Amino acid sequence: MKKPKRSPFYNTKEAAHFLRVQPKTLMNMRWKGDGPEYRKHGGLILYHIRDLLKWSKASDYCEKQVKAKTHV
């Protein structure tokens, strides 16, 4: 019997663990509108793994530093 595939959707606690932040931090970012994209399925707030990776990549501090130095 095959093991069921893991869902690509994470709840707030799982997404926060994946990003290594506190769930409260993720909730605050969502409230401010500066966190990763999320979806509402019924009453649940869910984050797709692809959106978490995209947001993390866009928040790459080192990459921003290199771009800023090359545009001087």
Long-range contacts (C-beta under 8 A, 24 or more apart in sequence): 8-48, 8-49, 8-50, 9-39, 9-41, 9-46, 9-47, 9-48, 9-49, 10-46, 10-47, 10-48, 10-49, 10-52, 11-44, 11-45, 11-46, 11-47, 12-45, 12-47, 14-47, 15-47, 15-52, 18-49, 18-52, 19-52, 19-56
